[in-house]
Amino acid sequence: MTKRSLHLRDIILLALIGIIFGVIYFAAGFVYNGLTILLTPIGYGPMANDLTMGIWCMAGPLAGFLLKTPGAAFLGEFLGAAIEMFLGDQWGAANLISGAVQGIGAELGFTFTLYRMYNWLTLLISSLTLTFITFGWDWFRNGYNHFSGQMLTIMLIARFVSMFVFSGILVKLIANLLQRAHLIKQ
């Protein structure tokens, strides 16, 4: 069942998701930097982006999964990116573009199910759309077109695994915990 409008409670939940994940995204920047430092000597420094991408895309699927409203996944992801930017992360205003791209990727997963299914399949589809949309964005933004086919394949697989673990499995676990605690109505 899909709601077609946001109520005050939904807007507050959406704002909380954006704020909480904005802080998480800010902290993920440190993880990304550490991974880049560790992986660079062995030639896999650029893969730090793919390994951490799932963390940076969690707000959208969580908002879409909990609110069951068209546009919620996009707004949740974009708000998280905006909060990360306001906290002073290393990418600055470019976060708004990345947040929009990630929000579109998250929203597509729910769009493909016509906003009627909210289960593991929906999160798998959302993880797939997030993987391909964000990988395409990085193709242009971060120069992925300069990597070998083997490196691109490894990076794409790493990104999907990261997306599914963080934006699929972890999002579903969070949603289940919130429902069990009776904080979210089903």
Secondary structure, DSSP 8 states (H G I E B T S, - for coil): ---SS--HHHHHHHHHHHHHHHHHHHHHHHHHHHHHHHHGGGT-TTHHHHHHHHHHTSHHHHHHHHH--TTHHHHHHHHHHHHHHHTT-TTTTHHHHHHHHHHHHHHHHHHTTTT---SHHHHHHHHHHHHHHHHHHHHHHS-GGGS-HHHHHHHHHHHHHHIIIIIIIIHHHHHHHHHHTTSS--
